Amino acid sequence: MGARDPALALSIADMMSAIPLPIATAVIQQLTAWDGAEAMARCDVPTLLLRTELDAEDLRLLEIKPDLTVGVTVGAGHFHQLEVPDQVNAMIDRFLELAES
């Protein structure tokens, strides 16, 4: 789901469209080749995954890394860090507090 605020959606589209095509192409190629499950299995530090909703992949990652912390934002689309930054920042702050204790 995209941004729910039409002005924000337009701003995001403008930002994404401004990326030079060779860079955008390389990013997409690397994202599709990336094996998140393998990376998660090797990760030995506290990890926070922020999502807009839980899905089967999240449950799979929790099986791979049981100490994974998953935060779910409310009322946002794909760009929750731009749409609901107060929720995202609060989740990061709380995660860091827990990781330090």
C-alpha positions as CSV (number, residue, x, y, z in Angstrom):
1,M,0.0,0.0,0.0
2,G,1.3,3.5,-0.8
3,A,1.0,6.7,1.2
4,R,-2.5,7.5,2.3
5,D,-1.9,11.2,2.1
6,P,-2.1,12.3,-1.6
7,A,0.5,15.1,-1.1
8,L,2.9,12.8,0.6
9,A,2.4,10.1,-2.0
10,L,3.2,12.7,-4.7
11,S,6.3,13.8,-2.8
12,I,7.5,10.2,-2.4
13,A,6.9,9.5,-6.1
14,D,8.9,12.6,-7.0
15,M,11.8,11.6,-4.8
16,M,11.9,8.1,-6.2
17,S,11.6,9.3,-9.8
18,A,14.6,11.7,-9.3
19,I,17.0,8.8,-8.8
20,P,19.1,8.2,-11.9
21,L,18.0,5.1,-13.8
22,P,21.3,3.2,-13.5
23,I,21.3,3.6,-9.7
24,A,17.6,2.7,-9.5
25,T,18.3,-0.4,-11.7
26,A,21.2,-1.5,-9.6
27,V,19.2,-1.1,-6.3
28,I,16.3,-3.1,-7.6
29,Q,18.6,-5.9,-8.9
30,Q,20.4,-6.1,-5.5
31,L,17.1,-6.1,-3.6
32,T,15.8,-9.0,-5.6
33,A,19.0,-11.0,-5.2
34,W,19.3,-10.3,-1.4
35,D,18.6,-13.3,0.8
36,G,17.1,-11.8,4.0
37,A,16.6,-15.2,5.7
38,E,20.3,-16.0,5.3
39,A,21.3,-12.6,6.6
40,M,18.9,-12.9,9.5
41,A,20.3,-16.3,10.4
42,R,23.8,-14.9,10.6
43,C,22.8,-11.8,12.5
44,D,24.0,-11.9,16.1
45,V,23.0,-8.4,17.3
46,P,19.6,-7.2,18.5
47,T,17.5,-6.5,15.5
48,L,14.3,-4.4,15.0
49,L,12.1,-5.0,12.0
50,L,9.5,-2.3,11.4
51,R,6.5,-3.3,9.3
52,T,3.0,-1.9,8.4
53,E,1.5,-5.4,8.9
54,L,2.6,-8.9,9.8
55,D,2.8,-11.6,7.2
56,A,4.1,-15.1,6.7
57,E,7.6,-13.9,6.0
58,D,7.7,-12.2,9.4
59,L,6.8,-15.4,11.1
60,R,9.5,-17.2,9.1
61,L,12.1,-14.6,10.2
62,L,11.0,-15.1,13.8
63,E,11.6,-18.8,13.5
64,I,15.1,-18.1,12.1
65,K,15.9,-15.3,14.7
66,P,13.7,-15.8,17.8
67,D,15.1,-12.6,19.4
68,L,13.9,-10.5,16.5
69,T,11.7,-7.6,17.6
70,V,8.9,-6.7,15.2
71,G,7.2,-3.4,15.4
72,V,3.9,-2.8,13.5
73,T,2.8,0.7,12.7
74,V,-0.8,1.7,12.4
75,G,-2.4,3.9,9.6
76,A,0.5,3.9,7.2
77,G,1.4,2.4,3.9
78,H,4.7,1.2,2.6
79,F,6.6,4.4,3.6
80,H,5.6,4.3,7.3
81,Q,8.8,6.1,8.3
82,L,7.5,9.1,6.4
83,E,3.8,8.7,7.1
84,V,3.9,8.0,10.8
85,P,7.4,9.0,12.0
86,D,6.2,9.5,15.6
87,Q,5.3,5.8,15.8
88,V,8.5,4.7,14.1
89,N,10.7,6.9,16.3
90,A,8.9,5.7,19.4
91,M,9.5,2.0,18.4
92,I,13.2,2.7,17.7
93,D,13.6,4.5,21.0
94,R,11.9,1.6,22.9
95,F,13.9,-1.0,21.1
96,L,17.2,0.8,22.0
97,E,16.1,1.1,25.6
98,L,15.4,-2.6,25.8
99,A,18.6,-3.5,23.9
100,E,20.7,-1.5,26.4
101,S,19.2,-3.2,29.5
